[in-house]
Amino acid sequence: MNRFEKLFEILPKRVNSVLITSDVNRRYFTGMKSSAGAVIAFRNKAYLIVDFRYIEKARESVTDTEVIEMKKLYPQILNLLEENSAKNMAVESQTVTVSQLNNMRRHLKNIQIIDTDVLSNAINSLRSVKDGYEISCIKKAQEIAESAFEHILGFIKPDVTERQIAMELDRVMLENGAEGISFDTIALAGENTSMPHGVPSDKKVKNGEFVLMDFGAVYNGYHSDMTRTICVGTLTDEMKKVYDIVLDAQNTAINSARAGMTGQELDNIARSIIADFGYGKFFGHSLGHGVGLEIHENPNASPSNKKILPAGAVVTVEPGIYIAGKFGVRIEDFVILHENGCENLTKCAKNIISL
């Protein structure tokens, strides 16, 4: 069963057709990266409409979808709707702009536009469960990121700046086969590590400081995500205590993670440990998020998510403690959830490293 068939299997029967215009979802369904185009799919047929820039590539690489060169998009869409006797069309409510929606309604006057979350929710549900190909790409992306981490341990030393560390991580990932980086790499030192998503600066690393690095690689469109906090020089007793608490919280959550639990339940496992040690107010973000074609996607391991985590989901486990004016610690792995547990995709060591 291809992805279009799976999509229509979970959509309400009343939906005749769907229009997919977002870059990431278009890539999910066709396998081809492009900055423009549209997919219109029916219950027994799907079409990719792309302009001249991508037509040759599309005809060579896209399967399960008939490729059509774009001339005038909306008249072409209308023709396909009429040919397939479709009376309505669901759109991606979470990504379609007001301007796009108005254009659709102006050009497709006799077609009911379903602009509720029905299509976006169905696609999110599909993308939450990764197939074998997706897992293989994510694993490769993680291998690339881990090679960069091993390299950076020999690069970090006093007087190296946060910006230099971030740039070096990026360089090594790209040289080792990454299609791109998962997000703007975070590399922070000293007091700056208390900012969960701080921006690398020209601050120099000093002896006795933590260095926090959050980074990932992209391979065939799929992302990896990891965070490691290391020390340059000797840790204080407080630094070691906080690191050990975060590591215990993370290991306990990973050992407990499985499909069938809610995101709230998984988050609470780590959060309760940190709170029991008196650091609850210093852990201000969710435990984790889904990873795939986007760095943040469903499902989430958060205090508010009461939905079941499905088997096949790839979710980060990244507890942290951030003490303003002092330091912060975050340790992040990501796992594939199974019915009876999980597989940790992050292989590099988590024991405290002091350079």
C-alpha positions as CSV (number, residue, x, y, z in Angstrom):
1,M,0.0,0.0,0.0
2,N,1.5,3.3,-1.0
3,R,1.3,6.5,1.0
4,F,-1.7,7.9,-0.9
5,E,-3.6,4.7,-0.3
6,K,-2.8,4.9,3.4
7,L,-3.9,8.5,3.5
8,F,-7.3,7.9,2.0
9,E,-7.7,4.9,4.2
10,I,-7.8,7.2,7.3
11,L,-9.5,10.2,5.7
12,P,-13.3,10.4,6.0
13,K,-15.2,8.7,3.1
14,R,-16.8,12.0,2.2
15,V,-13.4,13.4,1.0
16,N,-13.1,13.0,-2.8
17,S,-9.7,14.6,-3.3
18,V,-6.8,16.3,-1.6
19,L,-4.4,19.1,-2.6
20,I,-0.9,19.0,-1.2
21,T,1.2,22.1,-1.7
22,S,3.6,22.3,1.2
23,D,7.2,21.5,0.3
24,V,7.7,18.9,3.0
25,N,4.4,17.0,2.5
26,R,4.9,17.0,-1.3
27,R,8.3,15.4,-0.7
28,Y,6.8,12.9,1.7
29,F,4.3,11.7,-0.9
30,T,6.5,11.9,-4.0
31,G,10.0,11.4,-2.7
32,M,11.2,14.4,-4.6
33,K,12.5,17.7,-3.1
34,S,11.4,20.8,-4.9
35,S,10.6,24.4,-4.0
36,A,7.3,24.5,-6.0
37,G,4.6,22.3,-7.3
38,A,1.3,20.7,-6.2
39,V,0.0,17.2,-5.7
40,I,-3.6,16.5,-6.3
41,A,-4.7,13.0,-5.3
42,F,-7.9,11.0,-5.6
43,R,-8.8,7.6,-4.1
44,N,-7.4,5.8,-7.1
45,K,-5.0,8.2,-8.8
46,A,-2.4,10.9,-7.9
47,Y,-0.8,13.7,-9.9
48,L,2.3,15.8,-9.4
49,I,2.1,19.1,-11.2
50,V,5.5,20.8,-11.4
51,D,7.0,23.5,-13.5
52,F,9.7,23.2,-16.2
53,R,12.6,23.4,-13.7
54,Y,11.7,20.1,-12.1
55,I,9.9,18.2,-14.8
56,E,12.8,16.1,-16.0
57,K,13.8,15.1,-12.5
58,A,10.2,14.3,-11.6
59,R,9.7,12.1,-14.6
60,E,12.8,10.2,-13.8
61,S,12.3,9.7,-10.0
62,V,8.7,10.0,-9.0
63,T,6.6,6.8,-8.6
64,D,3.0,6.2,-7.7
65,T,2.2,9.6,-9.2
66,E,1.5,10.8,-12.7
67,V,3.8,13.8,-13.5
68,I,2.3,16.8,-15.3
69,E,4.1,19.9,-16.4
70,M,2.6,23.0,-14.9
71,K,1.2,25.6,-17.3
72,K,-1.7,27.2,-15.5
73,L,-2.0,25.5,-12.1
74,Y,-5.6,26.1,-11.1
75,P,-7.2,25.4,-14.6
76,Q,-5.1,22.2,-14.6
77,I,-6.4,21.3,-11.1
78,L,-9.9,22.0,-12.1
79,N,-9.6,19.7,-15.2
80,L,-8.3,16.9,-13.0
81,L,-11.1,17.4,-10.5
82,E,-13.7,17.2,-13.3
83,E,-12.1,14.2,-14.9
84,N,-12.2,12.4,-11.6
85,S,-15.7,13.5,-10.8
86,A,-14.6,15.1,-7.6
87,K,-17.1,17.5,-5.8
88,N,-14.8,18.5,-3.0
89,M,-11.1,18.9,-2.2
90,A,-9.4,18.9,1.2
91,V,-6.4,21.2,1.7
92,E,-3.6,21.5,4.2
93,S,-5.2,23.8,6.8
94,Q,-2.0,24.1,8.8
95,T,0.2,25.4,5.9
96,V,-2.1,27.0,3.3
97,T,-2.2,30.8,3.5
98,V,-5.3,32.9,3.4
99,S,-4.2,34.2,0.0
100,Q,-3.8,30.7,-1.4
101,L,-7.2,29.7,0.0
102,N,-8.8,32.7,-1.6
103,N,-7.2,31.8,-4.9
104,M,-8.5,28.3,-4.7
105,R,-12.0,29.5,-4.1
106,R,-11.9,32.0,-6.9
107,H,-10.6,29.5,-9.5
108,L,-12.5,26.4,-8.2
109,K,-16.0,27.9,-7.7
110,N,-18.0,24.7,-8.0
111,I,-15.7,22.7,-5.8
112,Q,-16.2,22.5,-2.1
113,I,-12.9,23.4,-0.4
114,I,-12.5,21.4,2.9
115,D,-10.4,23.8,4.9
116,T,-10.7,22.1,8.3
117,D,-7.8,20.2,9.9
118,V,-8.9,16.9,8.5
119,L,-6.2,16.6,5.8
120,S,-3.4,18.1,8.0
121,N,-4.3,15.8,10.9
122,A,-4.3,12.7,8.6
123,I,-0.9,13.6,7.1
124,N,0.6,14.2,10.6
125,S,-0.7,10.9,11.7
126,L,0.9,9.1,8.8
127,R,4.2,10.9,9.2
128,S,4.3,10.1,12.9
129,V,4.9,6.4,12.0
130,K,8.2,5.9,10.2
131,D,8.7,3.0,7.7
132,G,12.0,1.1,7.1
133,Y,13.3,3.5,4.5
134,E,12.7,6.5,6.8
135,I,14.4,4.8,9.7
136,S,17.4,4.0,7.5
137,C,17.8,7.7,6.5
138,I,17.4,8.9,10.1
139,K,20.0,6.4,11.2
140,K,22.4,7.6,8.5
141,A,21.8,11.2,9.5
142,Q,22.6,10.3,13.1
143,E,25.8,8.5,12.1
144,I,26.9,11.7,10.4
145,A,26.1,13.8,13.4
146,E,27.9,11.4,15.8
147,S,31.1,11.5,13.6
148,A,31.0,15.3,14.0
149,F,30.7,14.9,17.8
150,E,33.7,12.6,17.9
151,H,35.7,15.1,15.9
152,I,34.7,18.1,18.0
153,L,36.0,16.6,21.2
154,G,39.5,17.1,19.8
155,F,38.7,20.6,18.6
156,I,37.3,22.2,21.8
157,K,39.8,23.8,24.1
158,P,40.1,27.1,26.1
159,D,39.9,30.2,23.9
160,V,37.9,28.5,21.1
161,T,34.7,30.5,20.6
162,E,31.1,29.2,20.6
163,R,30.8,30.3,17.0
164,Q,33.9,28.4,16.0
165,I,32.6,25.2,17.6
166,A,29.2,25.5,15.8
167,M,30.9,26.2,12.4
168,E,33.2,23.2,12.9
169,L,30.3,20.9,13.7
170,D,28.5,22.1,10.5
171,R,31.6,21.7,8.4
172,V,32.3,18.1,9.5
173,M,28.6,17.0,9.0
174,L,28.5,18.5,5.5
175,E,31.9,17.0,4.5
176,N,30.7,13.6,5.8
177,G,27.6,13.5,3.5
178,A,24.9,15.6,5.1
179,E,22.5,17.1,2.7
180,G,22.2,20.0,5.2
181,I,22.1,20.7,8.9
182,S,18.9,20.0,10.8
183,F,18.7,23.5,12.3
184,D,21.0,26.3,13.3
185,T,23.6,24.5,15.4
186,I,23.7,25.5,19.1
187,A,27.1,25.7,20.8
188,L,27.2,27.5,24.1
189,A,29.8,27.8,26.9
190,G,29.8,28.8,30.6
191,E,26.8,30.9,31.7
192,N,25.3,30.8,28.2
193,T,24.5,27.1,28.6
194,S,21.6,28.2,30.8
195,M,19.8,29.4,27.7
196,P,18.2,26.3,26.1
197,H,18.2,27.7,22.6
198,G,20.9,30.3,22.9
199,V,22.7,31.6,19.8
200,P,26.5,30.9,19.4
201,S,28.5,34.0,20.0
202,D,32.2,35.1,20.1
203,K,32.4,34.1,23.7
204,K,35.5,32.0,24.3
205,V,35.5,28.8,26.2
206,K,37.2,28.9,29.6
207,N,38.6,26.2,31.9
208,G,35.9,24.9,34.4
209,E,33.0,25.6,32.0
210,F,30.3,23.4,30.5
211,V,30.0,23.4,26.7
212,L,26.5,22.5,25.4
213,M,26.1,21.4,21.8
214,D,22.7,20.7,20.1
215,F,23.0,19.8,16.5
216,G,21.9,17.4,13.7
217,A,22.4,16.3,10.1
218,V,20.0,15.9,7.3
219,Y,20.2,12.8,5.0
220,N,17.8,12.3,2.1
221,G,15.5,14.8,3.7
222,Y,15.5,13.2,7.2
223,H,16.8,14.8,10.3
224,S,18.8,13.8,13.3
225,D,19.0,15.6,16.6
226,M,21.3,15.2,19.6
227,T,22.6,17.3,22.5
228,R,25.7,16.7,24.5
229,T,27.1,18.8,27.4
230,I,30.8,18.4,28.2
231,C,33.2,20.1,30.5
232,V,36.5,21.8,29.8
233,G,38.7,21.3,32.8
234,T,37.4,20.3,36.2
235,L,33.7,20.3,37.2
236,T,32.5,21.7,40.4
237,D,30.5,19.5,42.8
238,E,27.3,21.3,41.7
239,M,28.0,20.9,38.0
240,K,28.5,17.1,38.5
241,K,25.4,16.8,40.7
242,V,23.2,18.5,38.1
243,Y,24.7,16.5,35.2
244,D,24.1,13.2,37.1
245,I,20.4,14.2,37.8
246,V,19.8,15.0,34.1
247,L,21.5,11.8,33.0
248,D,19.4,9.7,35.5
249,A,16.2,11.4,34.3
250,Q,17.1,10.7,30.7
251,N,18.1,7.1,31.2
252,T,15.0,6.4,33.2
253,A,12.8,7.9,30.6
254,I,14.5,6.0,27.8
255,N,14.3,2.7,29.7
256,S,10.5,3.3,30.2
257,A,9.7,4.6,26.7
258,R,7.3,2.5,24.7
259,A,4.5,2.8,22.2
260,G,1.1,3.0,23.9
261,M,2.0,5.5,26.6
262,T,1.0,9.1,26.3
263,G,3.4,11.9,25.6
264,Q,2.4,13.3,29.0
265,E,3.4,10.1,30.7
266,L,6.8,9.9,29.1
267,D,7.5,13.5,29.9
268,N,6.5,13.0,33.5
269,I,8.9,10.2,34.1
270,A,11.9,12.5,33.5
271,R,10.3,15.6,35.0
272,S,9.4,13.9,38.3
273,I,13.0,12.9,38.9
274,I,14.3,16.4,38.3
275,A,11.6,17.8,40.5
276,D,12.3,15.3,43.3
277,F,15.9,16.7,43.5
278,G,14.5,20.2,43.8
279,Y,15.2,21.4,40.2
280,G,11.7,21.2,38.8
281,K,11.5,24.9,38.1
282,F,14.7,24.8,36.1
283,F,13.3,22.3,33.5
284,G,11.0,24.6,31.5
285,H,10.6,22.8,28.1
286,S,9.0,19.6,27.0
287,L,10.9,16.3,27.2
288,G,10.8,15.6,23.5
289,H,9.4,15.9,20.0
290,G,9.0,13.9,16.9
291,V,11.8,13.9,14.3
292,G,11.6,13.1,10.6
293,L,11.3,15.2,7.4
294,E,11.1,18.1,9.9
295,I,13.1,18.6,13.0
296,H,10.0,19.2,15.0
297,E,7.0,17.1,14.1
298,N,4.4,14.9,15.8
299,P,4.3,13.2,18.2
300,N,5.4,15.2,21.2
301,A,6.5,14.1,24.7
302,S,5.1,17.1,26.6
303,P,3.1,17.8,29.8
304,S,0.1,18.6,27.7
305,N,0.0,15.7,25.2
306,K,-2.5,13.1,26.4
307,K,-2.4,11.3,23.0
308,I,-1.0,7.9,22.6
309,L,2.5,7.6,21.2
310,P,2.4,5.2,18.2
311,A,4.7,2.3,17.4
312,G,7.2,3.5,14.8
313,A,7.4,7.1,16.1
314,V,10.9,8.6,16.4
315,V,10.9,10.9,19.5
316,T,13.7,12.8,21.3
317,V,14.3,12.4,25.0
318,E,16.1,15.6,26.1
319,P,15.6,16.6,29.8
320,G,17.6,19.6,31.0
321,I,18.3,21.8,34.0
322,Y,19.1,25.5,33.3
323,I,20.3,27.8,36.2
324,A,20.4,31.4,35.0
325,G,23.8,33.1,35.7
326,K,25.5,29.7,36.3
327,F,25.1,26.9,33.8
328,G,22.8,24.5,32.1
329,V,22.9,20.8,31.2
330,R,20.9,19.0,28.5
331,I,21.4,15.5,27.2
332,E,19.4,14.4,24.2
333,D,19.1,11.1,22.4
334,F,16.3,10.0,20.1
335,V,14.5,6.7,20.1
336,I,12.2,4.6,17.9
337,L,9.2,3.5,19.9
338,H,8.1,-0.2,19.9
339,E,5.2,-2.0,21.6
340,N,7.6,-3.4,24.3
341,G,10.1,-0.6,24.6
342,C,12.3,1.5,22.3
343,E,15.5,1.5,20.3
344,N,18.0,4.3,21.1
345,L,19.3,5.6,17.8
346,T,22.0,7.7,19.6
347,K,25.1,5.6,20.1
348,C,27.8,7.9,21.4
349,A,28.6,8.0,25.2
350,K,26.7,10.1,27.7
351,N,29.0,9.8,30.7
352,I,30.4,13.2,31.7
353,I,33.3,14.1,29.5
354,S,36.0,16.5,30.8
355,L,38.5,17.7,28.3
